[in-house]
């Protein structure tokens, strides 16, 4: 089921992501600012799910993710006149243990819309941190420095994504880690 129906839904989720995970104060959310934010390295919002690469700032990541989900669900339900949960089950987390895995995972989530047929070429999808990584947008949410240093800067990251674009969805998928439930 889609969890984002229009551009304002993506914007609403990103605003909440910034508030609940980065710990930013935003009066539009109307809740107390969380303590100890996570570092958001990359994100990609798809019509029916999302991907985040985070470095938790505290041991409260599960709580922060729960608050993000509840806040967005309440807003979505109010906007569209619906009731009940929006997301299915708990969030899933994968531990990243090597720089290569981090770089591969970041490229994979940025290419996810391409693999799903939502864009003709990698990088066209506006609801990801990819534009920040290649210098096409000056966003404040993702902390790009670590991943860009592994890729050799924005030009190196563009090259990585161009290789993905030309090789297709199978290129990075084998490099990913097994998923495990977090909770």
MODELLER restraints for C-alpha pairs under 7 A, 6 or more apart:
rsr = mdl.restraints
at = mdl.atoms
rsr.add(forms.Gaussian(group=physical.xy_distance, feature=features.Distance(at['CA:1:A'], at['CA:48:A']), mean=5.77, stdev=0.5))
rsr.add(forms.Gaussian(group=physical.xy_distance, feature=features.Distance(at['CA:2:A'], at['CA:47:A']), mean=5.25, stdev=0.5))
rsr.add(forms.Gaussian(group=physical.xy_distance, feature=features.Distance(at['CA:2:A'], at['CA:48:A']), mean=4.12, stdev=0.5))
rsr.add(forms.Gaussian(group=physical.xy_distance, feature=features.Distance(at['CA:3:A'], at['CA:47:A']), mean=6.06, stdev=0.5))
rsr.add(forms.Gaussian(group=physical.xy_distance, feature=features.Distance(at['CA:3:A'], at['CA:48:A']), mean=5.01, stdev=0.5))
rsr.add(forms.Gaussian(group=physical.xy_distance, feature=features.Distance(at['CA:3:A'], at['CA:49:A']), mean=6.79, stdev=0.5))
rsr.add(forms.Gaussian(group=physical.xy_distance, feature=features.Distance(at['CA:3:A'], at['CA:86:A']), mean=6.79, stdev=0.5))
rsr.add(forms.Gaussian(group=physical.xy_distance, feature=features.Distance(at['CA:4:A'], at['CA:10:A']), mean=6.04, stdev=0.5))
rsr.add(forms.Gaussian(group=physical.xy_distance, feature=features.Distance(at['CA:4:A'], at['CA:47:A']), mean=5.22, stdev=0.5))
rsr.add(forms.Gaussian(group=physical.xy_distance, feature=features.Distance(at['CA:4:A'], at['CA:48:A']), mean=6.68, stdev=0.5))
rsr.add(forms.Gaussian(group=physical.xy_distance, feature=features.Distance(at['CA:10:A'], at['CA:127:A']), mean=6.94, stdev=0.5))
rsr.add(forms.Gaussian(group=physical.xy_distance, feature=features.Distance(at['CA:13:A'], at['CA:72:A']), mean=6.13, stdev=0.5))
rsr.add(forms.Gaussian(group=physical.xy_distance, feature=features.Distance(at['CA:16:A'], at['CA:29:A']), mean=6.99, stdev=0.5))
rsr.add(forms.Gaussian(group=physical.xy_distance, feature=features.Distance(at['CA:16:A'], at['CA:68:A']), mean=6.17, stdev=0.5))
rsr.add(forms.Gaussian(group=physical.xy_distance, feature=features.Distance(at['CA:17:A'], at['CA:68:A']), mean=6.39, stdev=0.5))
rsr.add(forms.Gaussian(group=physical.xy_distance, feature=features.Distance(at['CA:18:A'], at['CA:24:A']), mean=6.19, stdev=0.5))
rsr.add(forms.Gaussian(group=physical.xy_distance, feature=features.Distance(at['CA:18:A'], at['CA:141:A']), mean=6.48, stdev=0.5))
rsr.add(forms.Gaussian(group=physical.xy_distance, feature=features.Distance(at['CA:19:A'], at['CA:25:A']), mean=6.32, stdev=0.5))
rsr.add(forms.Gaussian(group=physical.xy_distance, feature=features.Distance(at['CA:19:A'], at['CA:26:A']), mean=6.57, stdev=0.5))
rsr.add(forms.Gaussian(group=physical.xy_distance, feature=features.Distance(at['CA:19:A'], at['CA:33:A']), mean=6.89, stdev=0.5))
rsr.add(forms.Gaussian(group=physical.xy_distance, feature=features.Distance(at['CA:20:A'], at['CA:34:A']), mean=6.05, stdev=0.5))
rsr.add(forms.Gaussian(group=physical.xy_distance, feature=features.Distance(at['CA:20:A'], at['CA:64:A']), mean=5.80, stdev=0.5))
rsr.add(forms.Gaussian(group=physical.xy_distance, feature=features.Distance(at['CA:20:A'], at['CA:67:A']), mean=6.90, stdev=0.5))
rsr.add(forms.Gaussian(group=physical.xy_distance, feature=features.Distance(at['CA:20:A'], at['CA:68:A']), mean=5.89, stdev=0.5))
rsr.add(forms.Gaussian(group=physical.xy_distance, feature=features.Distance(at['CA:21:A'], at['CA:37:A']), mean=5.01, stdev=0.5))
rsr.add(forms.Gaussian(group=physical.xy_distance, feature=features.Distance(at['CA:21:A'], at['CA:38:A']), mean=5.14, stdev=0.5))
rsr.add(forms.Gaussian(group=physical.xy_distance, feature=features.Distance(at['CA:21:A'], at['CA:64:A']), mean=6.14, stdev=0.5))
rsr.add(forms.Gaussian(group=physical.xy_distance, feature=features.Distance(at['CA:22:A'], at['CA:37:A']), mean=4.26, stdev=0.5))
rsr.add(forms.Gaussian(group=physical.xy_distance, feature=features.Distance(at['CA:22:A'], at['CA:38:A']), mean=5.28, stdev=0.5))
rsr.add(forms.Gaussian(group=physical.xy_distance, feature=features.Distance(at['CA:22:A'], at['CA:39:A']), mean=6.44, stdev=0.5))
rsr.add(forms.Gaussian(group=physical.xy_distance, feature=features.Distance(at['CA:23:A'], at['CA:33:A']), mean=5.94, stdev=0.5))
rsr.add(forms.Gaussian(group=physical.xy_distance, feature=features.Distance(at['CA:23:A'], at['CA:34:A']), mean=5.25, stdev=0.5))
rsr.add(forms.Gaussian(group=physical.xy_distance, feature=features.Distance(at['CA:23:A'], at['CA:35:A']), mean=6.18, stdev=0.5))
rsr.add(forms.Gaussian(group=physical.xy_distance, feature=features.Distance(at['CA:23:A'], at['CA:36:A']), mean=6.43, stdev=0.5))
rsr.add(forms.Gaussian(group=physical.xy_distance, feature=features.Distance(at['CA:23:A'], at['CA:37:A']), mean=4.73, stdev=0.5))
rsr.add(forms.Gaussian(group=physical.xy_distance, feature=features.Distance(at['CA:24:A'], at['CA:33:A']), mean=6.64, stdev=0.5))
rsr.add(forms.Gaussian(group=physical.xy_distance, feature=features.Distance(at['CA:25:A'], at['CA:33:A']), mean=5.68, stdev=0.5))
rsr.add(forms.Gaussian(group=physical.xy_distance, feature=features.Distance(at['CA:36:A'], at['CA:57:A']), mean=5.54, stdev=0.5))
rsr.add(forms.Gaussian(group=physical.xy_distance, feature=features.Distance(at['CA:36:A'], at['CA:58:A']), mean=5.82, stdev=0.5))
rsr.add(forms.Gaussian(group=physical.xy_distance, feature=features.Distance(at['CA:37:A'], at['CA:57:A']), mean=5.16, stdev=0.5))
rsr.add(forms.Gaussian(group=physical.xy_distance, feature=features.Distance(at['CA:38:A'], at['CA:54:A']), mean=6.32, stdev=0.5))
rsr.add(forms.Gaussian(group=physical.xy_distance, feature=features.Distance(at['CA:38:A'], at['CA:55:A']), mean=5.60, stdev=0.5))
rsr.add(forms.Gaussian(group=physical.xy_distance, feature=features.Distance(at['CA:38:A'], at['CA:56:A']), mean=4.31, stdev=0.5))
rsr.add(forms.Gaussian(group=physical.xy_distance, feature=features.Distance(at['CA:38:A'], at['CA:57:A']), mean=4.42, stdev=0.5))
rsr.add(forms.Gaussian(group=physical.xy_distance, feature=features.Distance(at['CA:39:A'], at['CA:54:A']), mean=5.48, stdev=0.5))
rsr.add(forms.Gaussian(group=physical.xy_distance, feature=features.Distance(at['CA:39:A'], at['CA:55:A']), mean=4.95, stdev=0.5))
rsr.add(forms.Gaussian(group=physical.xy_distance, feature=features.Distance(at['CA:39:A'], at['CA:56:A']), mean=6.29, stdev=0.5))
rsr.add(forms.Gaussian(group=physical.xy_distance, feature=features.Distance(at['CA:39:A'], at['CA:57:A']), mean=6.74, stdev=0.5))
rsr.add(forms.Gaussian(group=physical.xy_distance, feature=features.Distance(at['CA:39:A'], at['CA:143:A']), mean=6.71, stdev=0.5))
rsr.add(forms.Gaussian(group=physical.xy_distance, feature=features.Distance(at['CA:40:A'], at['CA:53:A']), mean=6.09, stdev=0.5))
rsr.add(forms.Gaussian(group=physical.xy_distance, feature=features.Distance(at['CA:40:A'], at['CA:54:A']), mean=4.64, stdev=0.5))
rsr.add(forms.Gaussian(group=physical.xy_distance, feature=features.Distance(at['CA:40:A'], at['CA:55:A']), mean=6.60, stdev=0.5))
rsr.add(forms.Gaussian(group=physical.xy_distance, feature=features.Distance(at['CA:40:A'], at['CA:141:A']), mean=6.67, stdev=0.5))
rsr.add(forms.Gaussian(group=physical.xy_distance, feature=features.Distance(at['CA:40:A'], at['CA:142:A']), mean=5.10, stdev=0.5))
rsr.add(forms.Gaussian(group=physical.xy_distance, feature=features.Distance(at['CA:40:A'], at['CA:143:A']), mean=5.94, stdev=0.5))
rsr.add(forms.Gaussian(group=physical.xy_distance, feature=features.Distance(at['CA:41:A'], at['CA:53:A']), mean=5.34, stdev=0.5))
rsr.add(forms.Gaussian(group=physical.xy_distance, feature=features.Distance(at['CA:41:A'], at['CA:54:A']), mean=5.59, stdev=0.5))
rsr.add(forms.Gaussian(group=physical.xy_distance, feature=features.Distance(at['CA:41:A'], at['CA:142:A']), mean=4.98, stdev=0.5))
rsr.add(forms.Gaussian(group=physical.xy_distance, feature=features.Distance(at['CA:41:A'], at['CA:143:A']), mean=4.85, stdev=0.5))
rsr.add(forms.Gaussian(group=physical.xy_distance, feature=features.Distance(at['CA:41:A'], at['CA:144:A']), mean=5.83, stdev=0.5))
rsr.add(forms.Gaussian(group=physical.xy_distance, feature=features.Distance(at['CA:42:A'], at['CA:52:A']), mean=5.86, stdev=0.5))
rsr.add(forms.Gaussian(group=physical.xy_distance, feature=features.Distance(at['CA:42:A'], at['CA:53:A']), mean=5.09, stdev=0.5))
rsr.add(forms.Gaussian(group=physical.xy_distance, feature=features.Distance(at['CA:42:A'], at['CA:106:A']), mean=6.49, stdev=0.5))
rsr.add(forms.Gaussian(group=physical.xy_distance, feature=features.Distance(at['CA:42:A'], at['CA:129:A']), mean=5.62, stdev=0.5))
rsr.add(forms.Gaussian(group=physical.xy_distance, feature=features.Distance(at['CA:42:A'], at['CA:142:A']), mean=5.53, stdev=0.5))
rsr.add(forms.Gaussian(group=physical.xy_distance, feature=features.Distance(at['CA:43:A'], at['CA:51:A']), mean=5.48, stdev=0.5))
rsr.add(forms.Gaussian(group=physical.xy_distance, feature=features.Distance(at['CA:43:A'], at['CA:52:A']), mean=4.46, stdev=0.5))
rsr.add(forms.Gaussian(group=physical.xy_distance, feature=features.Distance(at['CA:43:A'], at['CA:53:A']), mean=6.28, stdev=0.5))
rsr.add(forms.Gaussian(group=physical.xy_distance, feature=features.Distance(at['CA:43:A'], at['CA:128:A']), mean=5.36, stdev=0.5))
rsr.add(forms.Gaussian(group=physical.xy_distance, feature=features.Distance(at['CA:43:A'], at['CA:129:A']), mean=5.49, stdev=0.5))
rsr.add(forms.Gaussian(group=physical.xy_distance, feature=features.Distance(at['CA:44:A'], at['CA:50:A']), mean=5.72, stdev=0.5))
rsr.add(forms.Gaussian(group=physical.xy_distance, feature=features.Distance(at['CA:44:A'], at['CA:51:A']), mean=5.17, stdev=0.5))
rsr.add(forms.Gaussian(group=physical.xy_distance, feature=features.Distance(at['CA:44:A'], at['CA:52:A']), mean=6.68, stdev=0.5))
rsr.add(forms.Gaussian(group=physical.xy_distance, feature=features.Distance(at['CA:44:A'], at['CA:109:A']), mean=6.12, stdev=0.5))
rsr.add(forms.Gaussian(group=physical.xy_distance, feature=features.Distance(at['CA:44:A'], at['CA:110:A']), mean=6.24, stdev=0.5))
rsr.add(forms.Gaussian(group=physical.xy_distance, feature=features.Distance(at['CA:44:A'], at['CA:127:A']), mean=5.96, stdev=0.5))
rsr.add(forms.Gaussian(group=physical.xy_distance, feature=features.Distance(at['CA:44:A'], at['CA:128:A']), mean=4.01, stdev=0.5))
rsr.add(forms.Gaussian(group=physical.xy_distance, feature=features.Distance(at['CA:44:A'], at['CA:129:A']), mean=6.52, stdev=0.5))
rsr.add(forms.Gaussian(group=physical.xy_distance, feature=features.Distance(at['CA:45:A'], at['CA:51:A']), mean=6.38, stdev=0.5))
rsr.add(forms.Gaussian(group=physical.xy_distance, feature=features.Distance(at['CA:45:A'], at['CA:127:A']), mean=5.46, stdev=0.5))
rsr.add(forms.Gaussian(group=physical.xy_distance, feature=features.Distance(at['CA:45:A'], at['CA:128:A']), mean=6.05, stdev=0.5))
rsr.add(forms.Gaussian(group=physical.xy_distance, feature=features.Distance(at['CA:46:A'], at['CA:113:A']), mean=6.94, stdev=0.5))
rsr.add(forms.Gaussian(group=physical.xy_distance, feature=features.Distance(at['CA:51:A'], at['CA:109:A']), mean=6.53, stdev=0.5))
rsr.add(forms.Gaussian(group=physical.xy_distance, feature=features.Distance(at['CA:62:A'], at['CA:183:A']), mean=6.88, stdev=0.5))
rsr.add(forms.Gaussian(group=physical.xy_distance, feature=features.Distance(at['CA:73:A'], at['CA:85:A']), mean=6.76, stdev=0.5))
rsr.add(forms.Gaussian(group=physical.xy_distance, feature=features.Distance(at['CA:73:A'], at['CA:86:A']), mean=5.77, stdev=0.5))
rsr.add(forms.Gaussian(group=physical.xy_distance, feature=features.Distance(at['CA:77:A'], at['CA:83:A']), mean=5.70, stdev=0.5))
rsr.add(forms.Gaussian(group=physical.xy_distance, feature=features.Distance(at['CA:92:A'], at['CA:180:A']), mean=6.61, stdev=0.5))
rsr.add(forms.Gaussian(group=physical.xy_distance, feature=features.Distance(at['CA:92:A'], at['CA:181:A']), mean=5.17, stdev=0.5))
rsr.add(forms.Gaussian(group=physical.xy_distance, feature=features.Distance(at['CA:92:A'], at['CA:182:A']), mean=5.54, stdev=0.5))
rsr.add(forms.Gaussian(group=physical.xy_distance, feature=features.Distance(at['CA:93:A'], at['CA:179:A']), mean=6.68, stdev=0.5))
rsr.add(forms.Gaussian(group=physical.xy_distance, feature=features.Distance(at['CA:93:A'], at['CA:180:A']), mean=6.22, stdev=0.5))
rsr.add(forms.Gaussian(group=physical.xy_distance, feature=features.Distance(at['CA:93:A'], at['CA:181:A']), mean=6.19, stdev=0.5))
rsr.add(forms.Gaussian(group=physical.xy_distance, feature=features.Distance(at['CA:93:A'], at['CA:182:A']), mean=5.42, stdev=0.5))
rsr.add(forms.Gaussian(group=physical.xy_distance, feature=features.Distance(at['CA:94:A'], at['CA:177:A']), mean=6.97, stdev=0.5))
rsr.add(forms.Gaussian(group=physical.xy_distance, feature=features.Distance(at['CA:94:A'], at['CA:179:A']), mean=5.21, stdev=0.5))
rsr.add(forms.Gaussian(group=physical.xy_distance, feature=features.Distance(at['CA:94:A'], at['CA:180:A']), mean=6.04, stdev=0.5))
rsr.add(forms.Gaussian(group=physical.xy_distance, feature=features.Distance(at['CA:96:A'], at['CA:102:A']), mean=6.14, stdev=0.5))
rsr.add(forms.Gaussian(group=physical.xy_distance, feature=features.Distance(at['CA:101:A'], at['CA:175:A']), mean=6.83, stdev=0.5))
rsr.add(forms.Gaussian(group=physical.xy_distance, feature=features.Distance(at['CA:101:A'], at['CA:176:A']), mean=6.67, stdev=0.5))
rsr.add(forms.Gaussian(group=physical.xy_distance, feature=features.Distance(at['CA:103:A'], at['CA:147:A']), mean=6.03, stdev=0.5))
rsr.add(forms.Gaussian(group=physical.xy_distance, feature=features.Distance(at['CA:103:A'], at['CA:150:A']), mean=6.82, stdev=0.5))
rsr.add(forms.Gaussian(group=physical.xy_distance, feature=features.Distance(at['CA:104:A'], at['CA:172:A']), mean=6.28, stdev=0.5))
rsr.add(forms.Gaussian(group=physical.xy_distance, feature=features.Distance(at['CA:104:A'], at['CA:175:A']), mean=6.61, stdev=0.5))
rsr.add(forms.Gaussian(group=physical.xy_distance, feature=features.Distance(at['CA:105:A'], at['CA:176:A']), mean=6.29, stdev=0.5))
rsr.add(forms.Gaussian(group=physical.xy_distance, feature=features.Distance(at['CA:107:A'], at['CA:161:A']), mean=6.51, stdev=0.5))
rsr.add(forms.Gaussian(group=physical.xy_distance, feature=features.Distance(at['CA:108:A'], at['CA:172:A']), mean=6.05, stdev=0.5))
rsr.add(forms.Gaussian(group=physical.xy_distance, feature=features.Distance(at['CA:110:A'], at['CA:128:A']), mean=6.49, stdev=0.5))
rsr.add(forms.Gaussian(group=physical.xy_distance, feature=features.Distance(at['CA:110:A'], at['CA:130:A']), mean=5.71, stdev=0.5))
rsr.add(forms.Gaussian(group=physical.xy_distance, feature=features.Distance(at['CA:111:A'], at['CA:122:A']), mean=5.63, stdev=0.5))
rsr.add(forms.Gaussian(group=physical.xy_distance, feature=features.Distance(at['CA:113:A'], at['CA:119:A']), mean=6.13, stdev=0.5))
rsr.add(forms.Gaussian(group=physical.xy_distance, feature=features.Distance(at['CA:113:A'], at['CA:125:A']), mean=6.55, stdev=0.5))
rsr.add(forms.Gaussian(group=physical.xy_distance, feature=features.Distance(at['CA:114:A'], at['CA:120:A']), mean=6.53, stdev=0.5))
rsr.add(forms.Gaussian(group=physical.xy_distance, feature=features.Distance(at['CA:114:A'], at['CA:121:A']), mean=6.29, stdev=0.5))
rsr.add(forms.Gaussian(group=physical.xy_distance, feature=features.Distance(at['CA:114:A'], at['CA:122:A']), mean=5.50, stdev=0.5))
rsr.add(forms.Gaussian(group=physical.xy_distance, feature=features.Distance(at['CA:115:A'], at['CA:169:A']), mean=5.33, stdev=0.5))
rsr.add(forms.Gaussian(group=physical.xy_distance, feature=features.Distance(at['CA:119:A'], at['CA:125:A']), mean=6.27, stdev=0.5))
rsr.add(forms.Gaussian(group=physical.xy_distance, feature=features.Distance(at['CA:121:A'], at['CA:165:A']), mean=6.46, stdev=0.5))
rsr.add(forms.Gaussian(group=physical.xy_distance, feature=features.Distance(at['CA:122:A'], at['CA:161:A']), mean=6.88, stdev=0.5))
rsr.add(forms.Gaussian(group=physical.xy_distance, feature=features.Distance(at['CA:122:A'], at['CA:165:A']), mean=5.65, stdev=0.5))
rsr.add(forms.Gaussian(group=physical.xy_distance, feature=features.Distance(at['CA:123:A'], at['CA:130:A']), mean=6.18, stdev=0.5))
rsr.add(forms.Gaussian(group=physical.xy_distance, feature=features.Distance(at['CA:123:A'], at['CA:131:A']), mean=6.88, stdev=0.5))
rsr.add(forms.Gaussian(group=physical.xy_distance, feature=features.Distance(at['CA:129:A'], at['CA:142:A']), mean=6.56, stdev=0.5))
rsr.add(forms.Gaussian(group=physical.xy_distance, feature=features.Distance(at['CA:131:A'], at['CA:137:A']), mean=5.22, stdev=0.5))
rsr.add(forms.Gaussian(group=physical.xy_distance, feature=features.Distance(at['CA:132:A'], at['CA:138:A']), mean=5.81, stdev=0.5))
rsr.add(forms.Gaussian(group=physical.xy_distance, feature=features.Distance(at['CA:132:A'], at['CA:139:A']), mean=6.05, stdev=0.5))
rsr.add(forms.Gaussian(group=physical.xy_distance, feature=features.Distance(at['CA:133:A'], at['CA:144:A']), mean=6.49, stdev=0.5))
rsr.add(forms.Gaussian(group=physical.xy_distance, feature=features.Distance(at['CA:133:A'], at['CA:154:A']), mean=6.07, stdev=0.5))
rsr.add(forms.Gaussian(group=physical.xy_distance, feature=features.Distance(at['CA:134:A'], at['CA:154:A']), mean=4.98, stdev=0.5))
rsr.add(forms.Gaussian(group=physical.xy_distance, feature=features.Distance(at['CA:134:A'], at['CA:157:A']), mean=6.92, stdev=0.5))
rsr.add(forms.Gaussian(group=physical.xy_distance, feature=features.Distance(at['CA:134:A'], at['CA:158:A']), mean=6.23, stdev=0.5))
rsr.add(forms.Gaussian(group=physical.xy_distance, feature=features.Distance(at['CA:135:A'], at['CA:154:A']), mean=6.86, stdev=0.5))
rsr.add(forms.Gaussian(group=physical.xy_distance, feature=features.Distance(at['CA:148:A'], at['CA:154:A']), mean=6.24, stdev=0.5))
rsr.add(forms.Gaussian(group=physical.xy_distance, feature=features.Distance(at['CA:148:A'], at['CA:157:A']), mean=6.65, stdev=0.5))
rsr.add(forms.Gaussian(group=physical.xy_distance, feature=features.Distance(at['CA:151:A'], at['CA:157:A']), mean=5.24, stdev=0.5))
rsr.add(forms.Gaussian(group=physical.xy_distance, feature=features.Distance(at['CA:164:A'], at['CA:171:A']), mean=6.09, stdev=0.5))
